[in-house]
Amino acid sequence: MVQQGIQMDQEKLSCPICLDLLKNPVTIPCGHSYCMKCIKDCWEGKDQKETHSCPQCRQMFRPRSDLKKSTVLADLVEELKTRIESAPADLCYAGPGDVSCDFCTGRKLKAVKSCLQCLVSYCDQHLQPHYQSPAFDNHKLVDPSKKLQENICSSHNEVMKIFCRTDQQCICYLCSLDEHKGHDTVSAAAERNDKQRVVGLNQEKIQQRIQDREKDVRMLQQKMEVINQSADKAVTNIMTHYSLHQIKQSTCG
């Protein structure tokens, strides 16, 4: 619940333009808030028109609104940063083996998708523009990957989802129709599962060999123990007989 609250606050205190936590936050007349630099850059890119609008609700302003830092929002952002840094680890945060969001600052959230056009990984919050803006319609989203560039075919700029067993390499679907046409191919996922199965079987065989060797060692140790016990018993018997012999000689003498 704590992490859900933090994530909700992150959404409320994030700039709709840069999607990061507000920096020098300002609130324009319509009530929406932005980073001061983000809204300035947005408005200055409008050819210095007398009328300016909110990037979100499109409300028009004439003349241009005087931008002043909102100390209340700035304090809330700083408070949120402190909460994020002190929050306990949770599944929504990226761990050592996870793909982290490239847009998050401070403690990064787990990425839910990677974009092959942007070559960037996004958490759920920072991924939303890809779903909401037509500008991202042609972007290809895939499962989070740490090595995005390595998953893209350099010849066709497509995701390499096929494994060519003939040439022992990953290829894209266009490669399978061209230079790898007629080759023995399977999906990369199927090849990965097959290799994992083989590795698993090999590990089982190795483990069985280890257990067999350990059993042999234990049997040798048991045999050595029996031999040592027999040797000790033999030495004891010899010493006993020798002592009796000495006593008899002393008595006879």
Sine and cosine of phi, psi and omega as CSV:
sin_phi,cos_phi,sin_psi,cos_psi,sin_omega,cos_omega
0.00,0.00,-0.63,0.78,0.01,-1.00
-0.87,0.49,-0.70,0.71,-0.04,-1.00
-0.92,0.39,-0.59,0.81,0.04,-1.00
-0.89,0.46,-0.66,0.75,0.02,-1.00
-0.89,0.46,-0.67,0.74,0.02,-1.00
-0.90,0.44,-0.69,0.73,-0.02,-1.00
-0.91,0.42,-0.62,0.78,0.04,-1.00
-0.90,0.43,-0.66,0.75,0.03,-1.00
-0.91,0.41,-0.59,0.81,0.05,-1.00
-0.87,0.49,-0.65,0.76,0.01,-1.00
-0.90,0.43,-0.66,0.75,-0.03,-1.00
-0.94,0.35,-0.53,0.85,-0.08,-1.00
-0.97,-0.24,0.37,0.93,0.05,-1.00
-0.98,-0.20,0.56,-0.83,0.02,-1.00
-0.97,0.25,0.79,-0.62,-0.01,-1.00
-0.91,0.41,-0.24,0.97,-0.02,-1.00
-1.00,-0.01,-0.83,0.56,-0.04,-1.00
-1.00,-0.03,-0.21,0.98,0.03,-1.00
0.92,0.39,0.19,0.98,0.04,-1.00
-0.98,-0.21,0.16,-0.99,0.08,-1.00
-0.86,0.51,0.59,-0.81,-0.06,-1.00
-0.84,0.54,0.71,-0.70,0.10,-1.00
-0.88,-0.47,0.81,-0.59,-0.11,-0.99
0.74,0.68,0.87,0.50,-0.11,-0.99
-0.89,0.46,0.64,-0.77,0.09,-1.00
-0.76,-0.65,0.53,-0.85,0.05,-1.00
-0.90,-0.43,0.83,-0.56,-0.02,-1.00
-1.00,0.01,0.20,-0.98,-0.15,-0.99
-0.80,0.61,-0.49,0.87,-0.02,-1.00
-0.97,0.25,-0.23,0.97,0.02,-1.00
0.96,-0.29,-0.20,0.98,0.02,-1.00
-0.99,0.16,0.52,-0.86,-0.07,-1.00
-0.88,-0.47,0.55,-0.84,-0.03,-1.00
-0.60,-0.80,0.23,-0.97,0.23,-0.97
-0.92,0.39,0.62,-0.79,-0.02,-1.00
-0.85,0.53,-0.70,0.72,-0.03,-1.00
-0.91,0.42,-0.64,0.76,-0.04,-1.00
-0.89,0.46,-0.74,0.68,-0.04,-1.00
-0.95,0.32,-0.55,0.83,0.06,-1.00
-0.89,0.45,-0.74,0.67,0.00,-1.00
-0.88,0.48,-0.61,0.79,0.00,-1.00
-0.90,0.43,-0.73,0.68,-0.04,-1.00
-0.95,0.31,-0.61,0.79,-0.02,-1.00
-0.94,0.33,-0.30,0.95,0.04,-1.00
-1.00,0.08,0.09,1.00,-0.02,-1.00
-0.99,-0.17,0.49,0.87,0.04,-1.00
0.86,0.50,0.53,0.85,0.10,-1.00
0.81,0.58,0.62,0.78,0.05,-1.00
-0.92,0.40,0.43,-0.90,0.02,-1.00
-0.93,0.36,-0.51,0.86,-0.02,-1.00
-0.98,-0.18,0.73,-0.69,0.04,-1.00
-0.84,-0.55,0.40,-0.92,-0.04,-1.00
-0.74,-0.68,0.32,-0.95,0.06,-1.00
-0.98,0.21,0.78,-0.62,0.00,-1.00
-0.87,0.49,-0.36,0.93,-0.03,-1.00
-1.00,-0.03,-0.86,0.51,-0.10,-1.00
-0.99,-0.11,-0.13,0.99,0.04,-1.00
0.93,0.37,0.24,0.97,0.06,-1.00
-0.90,0.44,0.68,-0.73,-0.07,-1.00
-1.00,-0.02,0.57,-0.82,0.04,-1.00
-0.81,-0.59,0.73,-0.68,0.07,-1.00
-0.57,-0.82,0.88,-0.47,-0.03,1.00
-0.97,0.23,-0.06,-1.00,0.00,-1.00
-0.86,0.50,0.69,-0.73,-0.02,-1.00
-0.92,0.39,0.64,-0.77,0.07,-1.00
-0.98,0.20,0.88,-0.47,-0.10,-1.00
-1.00,0.03,0.84,-0.54,0.05,-1.00
-0.77,-0.64,0.65,-0.76,-0.02,-1.00
-0.87,0.48,0.73,-0.69,0.06,-1.00
-1.00,0.02,0.96,-0.28,-0.03,-1.00
-0.92,0.40,-0.52,0.85,0.01,-1.00
-0.90,0.43,-0.75,0.66,0.02,-1.00
-0.90,0.43,-0.64,0.77,0.01,-1.00
-0.87,0.49,-0.67,0.75,0.03,-1.00
-0.91,0.42,-0.64,0.77,0.02,-1.00
-0.90,0.43,-0.62,0.78,0.03,-1.00
-0.90,0.43,-0.71,0.71,0.01,-1.00
-0.89,0.45,-0.63,0.78,0.03,-1.00
-0.90,0.43,-0.65,0.76,0.01,-1.00
-0.91,0.42,-0.66,0.75,0.03,-1.00
-0.86,0.52,-0.66,0.75,0.02,-1.00
-0.90,0.44,-0.67,0.74,0.01,-1.00
-0.90,0.43,-0.63,0.77,0.00,-1.00
-0.90,0.43,-0.69,0.72,-0.04,-1.00
-0.92,0.39,-0.53,0.85,-0.06,-1.00
-0.99,-0.12,-0.05,1.00,-0.04,-1.00
-0.94,0.35,0.58,-0.81,0.04,-1.00
-0.93,0.38,0.38,-0.93,-0.01,-1.00
-0.88,0.47,0.60,-0.80,-0.03,-1.00
-0.54,-0.84,0.29,-0.96,-0.06,-1.00
-0.88,0.48,-0.42,0.91,-0.04,-1.00
-0.97,0.24,-0.28,0.96,0.03,-1.00
-1.00,-0.05,0.55,-0.84,-0.04,-1.00
-0.97,0.24,0.77,-0.64,0.07,-1.00
-0.99,-0.12,-0.08,-1.00,-0.04,-1.00
-0.84,0.54,-0.58,0.82,-0.04,-1.00
-0.99,-0.13,0.08,1.00,-0.06,-1.00
-1.00,-0.09,0.37,-0.93,0.16,-0.99
-1.00,0.07,0.83,-0.55,-0.05,-1.00
-0.99,-0.11,0.38,-0.92,0.04,-1.00
-0.94,0.33,0.78,-0.63,-0.03,-1.00
-0.97,0.25,-0.27,0.96,-0.04,-1.00
-1.00,-0.07,-0.37,0.93,-0.01,-1.00
-0.93,0.38,0.60,-0.80,0.10,-0.99
-0.94,-0.34,0.32,-0.95,-0.04,-1.00
0.93,0.36,-0.76,-0.65,0.01,-1.00
-0.98,0.19,0.90,-0.44,-0.15,-0.99
-0.99,0.11,0.58,-0.81,0.07,-1.00
-1.00,0.09,0.32,-0.95,0.08,-1.00
-0.91,0.42,0.62,-0.78,0.11,-0.99
-0.98,0.19,0.62,-0.78,0.06,-1.00
-0.97,-0.26,-0.38,0.93,0.04,-1.00
-0.52,-0.85,0.43,-0.90,0.15,-0.99
-0.87,-0.50,0.63,-0.78,-0.02,-1.00
-0.97,-0.23,0.81,-0.58,-0.04,-1.00
-0.97,0.22,-0.32,0.95,0.07,-1.00
-0.99,0.11,-0.72,0.70,-0.01,-1.00
-0.98,0.22,-0.38,0.93,-0.13,-0.99
0.82,0.57,0.69,0.72,-0.04,-1.00
-0.67,-0.74,0.52,-0.86,0.06,-1.00
-0.96,-0.27,0.61,-0.80,-0.11,-0.99
-0.80,-0.60,0.59,-0.81,0.22,-0.98
-0.98,0.19,0.08,-1.00,-0.07,-1.00
-0.86,0.50,-0.66,0.75,-0.03,-1.00
-0.91,0.42,-0.74,0.67,-0.06,-1.00
-0.98,0.20,-0.15,0.99,0.05,-1.00
-0.99,0.12,-0.33,0.94,-0.13,-0.99
-0.81,0.59,-0.65,0.76,0.03,-1.00
-0.84,0.55,-0.51,0.86,0.03,-1.00
-0.91,0.41,-0.46,0.89,0.02,-1.00
-1.00,0.00,-0.46,0.89,-0.15,-0.99
-0.99,-0.13,-0.48,0.88,-0.09,-1.00
-0.98,-0.20,0.75,-0.66,0.04,-1.00
-0.87,0.49,-0.36,0.93,-0.02,-1.00
-0.89,0.46,-0.38,0.93,-0.05,-1.00
-0.97,-0.23,0.19,0.98,-0.08,-1.00
-0.85,0.53,-0.58,0.81,-0.06,-1.00
-1.00,-0.02,0.06,1.00,0.00,-1.00
-0.98,0.19,0.65,-0.76,-0.02,-1.00
-0.99,-0.17,0.86,-0.50,0.01,-1.00
-0.98,-0.20,0.72,-0.69,0.02,-1.00
-0.77,-0.64,0.14,-0.99,0.06,-1.00
-0.86,0.51,0.51,-0.86,-0.07,-1.00
-0.80,0.60,0.72,-0.69,-0.01,-1.00
-0.66,-0.75,0.68,-0.74,0.02,-1.00
-0.98,0.18,-0.44,0.90,-0.07,-1.00
-0.88,-0.48,0.94,0.34,-0.08,-1.00
-0.87,0.49,-0.73,0.68,-0.09,-1.00
-0.88,0.47,-0.56,0.83,-0.03,-1.00
-0.95,0.31,-0.30,0.95,-0.01,-1.00
-1.00,-0.02,0.00,1.00,-0.05,-1.00
-0.95,-0.32,0.73,-0.68,0.02,-1.00
-0.93,0.38,0.82,-0.57,-0.04,-1.00
-0.94,0.34,-0.37,0.93,-0.02,-1.00
-1.00,0.10,-0.61,0.79,-0.11,-0.99
-0.87,-0.50,-0.05,1.00,0.00,-1.00
0.85,0.53,0.59,0.81,0.04,-1.00
-0.89,-0.45,0.36,-0.93,0.03,-1.00
-0.93,0.35,0.70,-0.71,0.01,-1.00
-1.00,0.03,1.00,-0.05,-0.05,-1.00
-0.97,-0.25,0.04,1.00,-0.06,-1.00
-0.88,-0.47,0.60,-0.80,0.07,-1.00
-0.92,-0.39,0.82,-0.58,0.03,-1.00
-1.00,-0.03,0.94,-0.34,0.00,-1.00
-0.96,0.28,-0.42,0.91,0.03,-1.00
-0.91,0.42,-0.71,0.70,-0.03,-1.00
-0.97,-0.23,-0.02,1.00,0.03,-1.00
0.82,0.58,0.82,0.57,0.04,-1.00
-0.42,-0.91,0.40,-0.92,0.06,-1.00
-0.99,0.16,0.64,-0.77,-0.01,-1.00
-0.66,-0.76,0.23,-0.97,0.08,-1.00
-0.99,-0.10,0.09,-1.00,-0.07,-1.00
-0.93,0.37,-0.46,0.89,0.04,-1.00
-0.95,0.32,-0.58,0.81,0.07,-1.00
-0.88,0.47,-0.62,0.79,-0.03,-1.00
-0.92,0.38,-0.36,0.93,0.01,-1.00
-1.00,-0.07,-0.16,0.99,-0.09,-1.00
-0.89,-0.46,-0.98,-0.20,-0.11,-0.99
-0.93,0.36,-0.31,0.95,0.02,-1.00
-0.95,-0.31,0.30,0.95,-0.02,-1.00
-0.89,0.47,0.74,-0.67,0.01,-1.00
1.00,0.08,-0.07,1.00,0.00,-1.00
-0.98,0.20,0.29,-0.96,0.06,-1.00
-0.98,0.20,0.96,-0.28,-0.06,-1.00
-0.82,-0.58,0.51,-0.86,0.10,-0.99
-0.64,-0.77,0.19,-0.98,0.06,-1.00
-0.92,0.38,0.51,-0.86,0.00,-1.00
-0.87,0.50,-0.58,0.81,0.01,-1.00
-0.91,0.42,-0.67,0.74,0.00,-1.00
-0.91,0.42,-0.66,0.76,0.02,-1.00
-0.90,0.43,-0.66,0.75,0.02,-1.00
-0.89,0.46,-0.69,0.72,0.01,-1.00
-0.90,0.44,-0.63,0.78,0.00,-1.00
-0.91,0.42,-0.68,0.73,0.00,-1.00
-0.93,0.36,-0.59,0.81,0.06,-1.00
-0.90,0.43,-0.60,0.80,0.04,-1.00
-0.90,0.43,-0.69,0.72,0.02,-1.00
-0.89,0.45,-0.69,0.73,0.03,-1.00
-0.87,0.49,-0.66,0.75,0.02,-1.00
-0.88,0.48,-0.68,0.73,0.02,-1.00
-0.90,0.43,-0.67,0.74,0.02,-1.00
-0.89,0.45,-0.63,0.78,0.03,-1.00
-0.90,0.44,-0.63,0.78,0.04,-1.00
-0.90,0.44,-0.67,0.74,0.02,-1.00
-0.90,0.44,-0.69,0.72,0.01,-1.00
-0.89,0.45,-0.67,0.74,0.01,-1.00
-0.89,0.45,-0.62,0.78,0.03,-1.00
-0.91,0.41,-0.65,0.76,0.04,-1.00
-0.89,0.45,-0.66,0.76,0.03,-1.00
-0.88,0.47,-0.70,0.72,0.00,-1.00
-0.90,0.44,-0.63,0.78,0.03,-1.00
-0.90,0.44,-0.68,0.73,0.00,-1.00
-0.91,0.41,-0.64,0.77,0.03,-1.00
-0.89,0.45,-0.61,0.79,0.03,-1.00
-0.91,0.42,-0.68,0.74,0.03,-1.00
-0.88,0.48,-0.67,0.74,0.01,-1.00
-0.89,0.46,-0.68,0.73,0.01,-1.00
-0.89,0.46,-0.64,0.77,0.02,-1.00
-0.91,0.41,-0.66,0.76,0.04,-1.00
-0.89,0.45,-0.66,0.75,0.02,-1.00
-0.89,0.46,-0.65,0.76,0.03,-1.00
-0.90,0.43,-0.67,0.74,0.03,-1.00
-0.90,0.44,-0.67,0.74,0.02,-1.00
-0.89,0.47,-0.62,0.78,0.01,-1.00
-0.90,0.43,-0.66,0.75,0.04,-1.00
-0.90,0.44,-0.70,0.72,0.01,-1.00
-0.88,0.47,-0.70,0.71,0.00,-1.00
-0.89,0.46,-0.65,0.76,0.02,-1.00
-0.90,0.44,-0.66,0.75,0.02,-1.00
-0.90,0.43,-0.66,0.75,0.02,-1.00
-0.90,0.43,-0.68,0.73,0.02,-1.00
-0.88,0.47,-0.65,0.76,0.00,-1.00
-0.91,0.41,-0.66,0.75,0.01,-1.00
-0.89,0.45,-0.69,0.72,0.02,-1.00
-0.88,0.47,-0.67,0.74,0.02,-1.00
-0.88,0.47,-0.68,0.73,0.01,-1.00
-0.90,0.44,-0.68,0.73,0.00,-1.00
-0.89,0.47,-0.72,0.70,0.00,-1.00
-0.89,0.45,-0.61,0.79,0.01,-1.00
-0.91,0.42,-0.74,0.67,0.02,-1.00
-0.88,0.47,-0.65,0.76,-0.01,-1.00
-0.90,0.44,-0.67,0.74,0.00,-1.00
-0.90,0.44,-0.67,0.74,0.02,-1.00
-0.90,0.44,-0.65,0.76,0.02,-1.00
-0.89,0.46,-0.66,0.75,0.01,-1.00
-0.91,0.42,-0.65,0.76,0.00,-1.00
-0.90,0.44,-0.69,0.72,0.01,-1.00
-0.88,0.48,-0.68,0.74,0.01,-1.00
-0.89,0.46,-0.66,0.76,0.00,-1.00
-0.91,0.42,-0.63,0.78,-0.02,-1.00
-0.93,0.37,-0.69,0.73,-0.01,-1.00
-0.93,0.38,-0.57,0.82,-0.02,-1.00
-0.94,0.35,0.00,0.00,0.00,0.00
